[in-house]
């Protein structure tokens, strides 16, 4: 290539790519700052008026018309309302991240609960969610599912999620209840074979990885495990680079059964002895089933040295109000037991 090396070209491409990213982020930061200032000006202009609601509605309508005429799209009345809410919600402009777009913040502003909004903002930053991915996580109630995953929701877990997002410091942090596979488009009550479910998840692997959470890498399906010269196969195997551990998933189209736990436990022992490198942490097992009784799960999973979790999955987006009610009920019980600190 006229004496040009691949290394030279790659290095220049990297410089240009980094430069364009930096420019894009600077432009985005300036845009967010401008929208925050516009919101501030609107709020300050409204202050001292007797008829706030009527005056505000009329002002935004007139302002939208004038700004759209002079500056083009982006100044609809609803967008100006978002700018106003942006300033009211984020009183200090320094707390706004230039790594998130205005569209991200418009989605976040639709969440009234401060802790919940903070969680989705933090996790958008930590996981690099697109606006589409953020919408999906909000619509499937990720926040509530995480809070309900171990049945021990309390003030500390709420505050931890809102301040840090998903910390992923131990295997239990990755578990949700339920997992939501609405992206498969399967009717709620349609019978399905485990092999068909596995195939469907592989075909939608990017969306399945998003549902699993941060740090997951797909290794493969039907991974062979040989015990006493008998070949058995793990349904799905992943590697989580944050926890530095293999994650073995068994898919069941029935409720949790004790024999499934024993089988998965054997697979984890095999991976510990035969697959793990010296830098890998102990492997983790997840049984995804249609239902799990808390008592059954307690007895089936209790006393194991390996990390094995059982969680439900559904083919539809859970009822948000029901999940919120469940979280509130658990928190209420926690407070009733004298844990007000």
C-alpha positions as CSV (number, residue, x, y, z in Angstrom):
1,X,0.0,0.0,0.0
2,X,2.6,2.5,-1.2
3,X,4.8,1.8,1.8
4,X,2.1,2.5,4.3
5,X,1.9,0.0,7.2
6,X,-1.3,-1.2,8.7
7,X,0.0,0.0,12.1
8,X,0.5,3.5,10.8
9,X,-3.1,3.6,9.3
10,X,-4.6,2.1,12.5
11,X,-2.9,4.6,14.7
12,X,-4.1,7.6,12.6
13,X,-7.6,6.1,12.5
14,X,-7.6,5.8,16.3
15,X,-6.5,9.5,16.7
16,X,-9.4,10.6,14.4
17,X,-11.9,8.4,16.1
18,X,-10.9,9.7,19.5
19,X,-11.0,13.3,18.3
20,X,-14.5,12.9,16.8
21,X,-15.7,11.3,20.0
22,X,-14.3,14.2,22.1
23,X,-15.8,16.8,19.8
24,X,-19.2,15.0,19.9
25,X,-19.1,14.9,23.7
26,X,-18.2,18.6,23.9
27,X,-21.1,19.5,21.7
28,X,-23.4,17.4,23.7
29,X,-22.2,19.0,27.0
30,X,-22.7,22.4,25.5
31,X,-26.2,21.5,24.4
32,X,-27.1,20.2,27.8
33,X,-25.7,23.3,29.5
34,X,-27.7,25.5,27.1
35,X,-31.0,23.6,27.8
36,X,-30.3,23.8,31.5
37,X,-29.8,27.5,31.2
38,X,-33.0,27.9,29.2
39,X,-34.9,26.0,31.9
40,X,-33.4,28.3,34.5
41,X,-34.4,31.4,32.7
42,X,-38.0,30.1,32.2
43,X,-38.3,29.2,35.9
44,X,-36.9,32.6,37.1
45,X,-39.1,34.4,34.7
46,X,-42.2,32.6,36.1
47,X,-41.3,33.5,39.7
48,X,-43.3,36.2,41.3
49,X,-46.3,35.8,38.9
50,X,-49.7,35.3,40.5
51,X,-51.0,32.9,37.9
52,X,-48.2,30.4,37.5
53,X,-49.9,27.7,35.5
54,X,-51.8,30.0,33.1
55,X,-48.9,32.3,32.6
56,X,-46.4,29.4,32.2
57,X,-48.6,27.7,29.5
58,X,-49.0,30.9,27.5
59,X,-45.3,31.8,27.8
60,X,-44.1,28.4,26.6
61,X,-46.5,28.4,23.7
62,X,-45.4,31.9,22.6
63,X,-41.7,31.1,23.3
64,X,-41.9,27.9,21.3
65,X,-43.3,29.7,18.3
66,X,-40.6,32.4,18.3
67,X,-37.6,30.1,19.0
68,X,-38.8,27.6,16.3
69,X,-39.1,30.4,13.7
70,X,-35.6,31.6,14.5
71,X,-33.7,28.4,15.4
72,X,-35.6,25.6,13.9
73,X,-36.6,22.3,15.4
74,X,-36.0,21.4,19.0
75,X,-38.1,24.1,20.7
76,X,-41.5,22.5,20.8
77,X,-43.7,23.4,23.8
78,X,-43.1,19.9,25.3
79,X,-39.3,20.2,24.8
80,X,-39.4,23.6,26.6
81,X,-41.3,21.9,29.4
82,X,-38.6,19.3,29.6
83,X,-35.9,22.0,29.8
84,X,-37.9,23.6,32.7
85,X,-38.1,20.2,34.4
86,X,-34.4,19.6,33.7
87,X,-33.4,22.7,35.7
88,X,-35.9,22.0,38.5
89,X,-34.7,18.4,38.8
90,X,-30.9,19.1,38.4
91,X,-30.4,22.3,40.5
92,X,-26.7,22.2,39.8
93,X,-25.6,22.0,36.2
94,X,-22.4,20.3,37.4
95,X,-24.3,17.2,38.3
96,X,-25.4,16.7,34.7
97,X,-23.2,14.2,32.7
98,X,-22.1,15.0,29.2
99,X,-21.9,11.3,28.5
100,X,-25.7,11.1,28.4
101,X,-27.7,12.8,25.6
102,X,-30.6,15.1,25.9
103,X,-32.9,12.2,24.9
104,X,-31.5,10.2,27.8
105,X,-32.4,13.0,30.2
106,X,-35.9,13.4,28.7
107,X,-36.6,9.7,29.5
108,X,-35.1,10.1,33.0
109,X,-37.3,13.2,33.7
110,X,-40.4,11.0,33.2
111,X,-39.5,9.2,36.5
112,X,-40.8,11.0,39.5
113,X,-39.1,8.8,42.2
114,X,-35.7,10.3,42.9
115,X,-34.0,7.1,43.9
116,X,-35.3,5.2,40.9
117,X,-34.4,8.0,38.5
118,X,-30.9,8.2,40.0
119,X,-30.5,4.4,39.5
120,X,-31.4,4.5,35.8
121,X,-29.1,7.5,35.3
122,X,-26.2,5.8,37.1
123,X,-26.7,2.5,35.2
124,X,-27.0,4.3,31.9
125,X,-23.5,5.7,32.5
126,X,-22.1,2.5,33.9
127,X,-23.5,0.2,31.2
128,X,-23.4,2.7,28.3
129,X,-27.1,2.2,27.5
130,X,-28.5,3.7,24.3
131,X,-31.7,5.6,24.7
132,X,-33.5,2.6,23.3
133,X,-31.9,0.3,25.9
134,X,-32.8,2.8,28.7
135,X,-36.4,2.8,27.5
136,X,-36.5,-1.0,27.5
137,X,-35.0,-1.2,31.0
138,X,-37.5,1.3,32.4
139,X,-40.5,-0.4,30.7
140,X,-39.5,-3.8,32.1
141,X,-39.1,-2.4,35.6
142,X,-35.4,-3.3,36.1
143,X,-35.2,-1.3,39.3
144,X,-38.0,-3.1,41.0
145,X,-36.9,-6.5,39.7
146,X,-33.5,-6.0,41.2
147,X,-34.9,-4.9,44.5
148,X,-37.1,-8.0,44.7
149,X,-34.5,-10.4,43.5
150,X,-33.5,-11.7,47.0
151,X,-36.6,-10.8,49.0
152,X,-34.5,-8.6,51.3
153,X,-35.3,-5.1,50.0
154,X,-34.5,-2.4,52.5
155,X,-33.5,1.2,52.7
156,X,-29.8,0.3,52.3
157,X,-30.4,-1.6,49.0
158,X,-32.5,1.2,47.7
159,X,-29.9,3.8,48.5
160,X,-27.1,1.7,47.1
161,X,-28.8,1.2,43.8
162,X,-29.6,4.9,43.5
163,X,-26.1,6.0,44.3
164,X,-24.0,3.4,42.5
165,X,-26.2,1.4,40.2
166,X,-25.5,-2.3,40.0
167,X,-22.2,-2.7,41.8
168,X,-21.5,-6.4,40.8
169,X,-19.3,-7.1,43.8
170,X,-20.7,-10.6,44.3
171,X,-22.6,-13.1,42.3
172,X,-26.0,-12.3,43.9
173,X,-25.7,-8.7,42.4
174,X,-26.4,-10.0,38.9
175,X,-29.7,-11.8,39.7
176,X,-33.1,-10.4,38.7
177,X,-36.5,-11.7,39.5
178,X,-38.1,-12.2,37.1
179,X,-36.1,-12.1,33.9
180,X,-38.1,-10.6,31.1
181,X,-37.9,-12.2,27.6
182,X,-40.6,-10.0,25.9
183,X,-38.2,-9.5,23.0
184,X,-38.8,-13.1,21.9
185,X,-42.4,-12.3,21.0
186,X,-43.7,-15.5,22.5
187,X,-47.4,-15.6,23.8
188,X,-47.6,-15.8,27.6
189,X,-49.2,-19.2,27.8
190,X,-47.7,-20.9,24.7
191,X,-46.0,-24.3,25.6
192,X,-42.4,-24.3,24.6
193,X,-39.6,-26.9,24.6
194,X,-36.4,-26.0,26.3
195,X,-34.4,-26.5,23.1
196,X,-36.7,-24.1,21.3
197,X,-36.3,-21.5,24.1
198,X,-32.5,-21.9,23.9
199,X,-32.6,-21.4,20.1
200,X,-34.8,-18.3,20.4
201,X,-32.5,-16.7,23.0
202,X,-29.4,-17.3,20.8
203,X,-31.2,-15.7,17.8
204,X,-31.7,-12.6,20.0
205,X,-28.4,-12.9,21.8
206,X,-27.8,-9.1,21.9
207,X,-31.1,-8.5,23.7
208,X,-30.5,-11.4,26.0
209,X,-27.1,-10.0,27.0
210,X,-28.8,-6.7,27.8
211,X,-31.3,-8.5,30.0
212,X,-28.5,-10.5,31.7
213,X,-26.7,-7.3,32.6
214,X,-23.3,-5.7,32.5
215,X,-20.1,-7.6,31.8
216,X,-21.6,-10.7,30.1
217,X,-19.9,-12.4,27.2
218,X,-21.5,-15.3,25.3
219,X,-19.4,-18.5,25.3
220,X,-21.8,-21.0,23.7
221,X,-24.7,-23.4,24.0
222,X,-24.7,-27.1,24.8
223,X,-21.2,-27.0,26.2
224,X,-20.0,-30.5,26.9
225,X,-19.3,-31.7,30.4
226,X,-17.8,-35.2,30.8
227,X,-18.4,-37.0,34.1
228,X,-17.4,-40.7,34.5
229,X,-17.1,-41.0,30.7
230,X,-20.7,-39.8,30.2
231,X,-21.2,-36.7,28.2
232,X,-23.7,-34.1,29.5
233,X,-24.3,-30.6,28.2
234,X,-24.8,-27.2,29.8
235,X,-27.6,-25.3,28.1
236,X,-25.9,-21.9,27.9
237,X,-22.5,-20.7,29.1
238,X,-21.4,-17.1,29.6
239,X,-18.4,-15.4,31.1
240,X,-18.8,-12.3,33.3
241,X,-15.6,-10.1,32.9
242,X,-16.5,-8.0,36.0
243,X,-16.9,-10.9,38.4
244,X,-14.2,-12.9,36.4
245,X,-16.3,-16.0,36.5
246,X,-18.1,-18.4,34.1
247,X,-21.9,-18.3,34.4
248,X,-23.7,-21.5,33.6
249,X,-27.4,-21.3,32.8
250,X,-29.9,-24.1,32.8
251,X,-33.2,-23.4,31.0
252,X,-36.3,-25.1,32.3
253,X,-39.8,-24.7,30.9
254,X,-41.2,-26.0,34.2
255,X,-41.0,-25.0,37.8
256,X,-37.8,-25.4,39.9
257,X,-36.9,-29.0,40.5
258,X,-34.4,-30.2,43.1
259,X,-32.7,-32.6,40.6
260,X,-31.9,-29.6,38.4
261,X,-30.0,-28.0,41.2
262,X,-27.9,-31.2,41.7
263,X,-27.1,-31.4,38.1
264,X,-26.0,-27.8,37.8
265,X,-23.9,-28.2,41.0
266,X,-22.1,-31.1,39.3
267,X,-21.4,-28.9,36.2
268,X,-20.0,-26.1,38.4
269,X,-17.7,-28.6,40.1
270,X,-16.5,-29.7,36.7
271,X,-15.8,-26.1,35.6
272,X,-13.9,-25.3,38.8
273,X,-11.7,-28.3,38.3
274,X,-11.3,-28.6,34.5
275,X,-12.1,-25.2,32.9
276,X,-11.2,-22.4,35.2
277,X,-7.9,-20.6,34.9
278,X,-6.0,-19.6,38.0
279,X,-7.3,-16.0,37.7
280,X,-11.0,-17.1,37.4
281,X,-13.3,-16.9,40.3
282,X,-15.6,-19.9,41.1
283,X,-18.2,-20.4,38.4
284,X,-21.8,-19.3,39.0
285,X,-25.0,-21.2,38.2
286,X,-28.4,-19.8,37.3
287,X,-31.5,-21.9,36.8
288,X,-34.1,-20.0,34.8
289,X,-37.5,-21.6,35.3
290,X,-41.2,-20.7,35.0
291,X,-41.8,-20.7,38.7
292,X,-40.1,-21.2,42.0
293,X,-41.6,-21.8,45.4
294,X,-39.6,-19.9,48.1
295,X,-39.7,-23.0,50.4
296,X,-38.6,-25.4,47.6
297,X,-35.9,-23.0,46.6
298,X,-34.6,-22.6,50.2
299,X,-34.3,-26.4,50.6
300,X,-33.0,-27.1,47.1
301,X,-30.3,-24.4,47.2
302,X,-29.4,-24.4,50.9
303,X,-26.0,-25.7,52.0
304,X,-24.3,-25.7,48.6
305,X,-20.7,-24.6,48.4
306,X,-21.2,-23.4,44.9
307,X,-23.1,-20.2,43.9
308,X,-26.4,-21.4,42.4
309,X,-29.4,-19.2,42.0
310,X,-32.9,-19.9,40.8
311,X,-35.0,-17.2,39.1
312,X,-38.2,-17.0,37.1
313,X,-38.6,-15.8,33.6
314,X,-41.6,-14.4,31.8
315,X,-42.4,-13.7,28.2
316,X,-44.2,-10.4,28.8
317,X,-43.4,-7.1,30.5
318,X,-44.5,-7.4,34.2
319,X,-47.2,-5.1,35.6
320,X,-45.3,-2.1,36.8
321,X,-47.8,-1.2,39.5
322,X,-47.8,-4.7,40.9
323,X,-44.0,-4.7,41.1
324,X,-43.9,-1.3,42.8
325,X,-46.6,-2.5,45.3
326,X,-44.4,-5.5,46.1
327,X,-41.4,-3.4,46.7
328,X,-43.4,-1.0,48.9
329,X,-44.8,-4.0,50.8
330,X,-41.3,-5.4,51.5
331,X,-40.0,-2.0,52.6
332,X,-43.0,-1.5,54.8
333,X,-42.5,-4.8,56.5
334,X,-38.8,-4.0,56.9
335,X,-39.7,-0.7,58.6
336,X,-42.4,-2.3,60.8
337,X,-39.7,-4.7,62.2
338,X,-37.9,-1.7,63.6
339,X,-35.2,-1.1,60.9
340,X,-35.7,2.7,60.7
341,X,-32.0,3.6,60.9
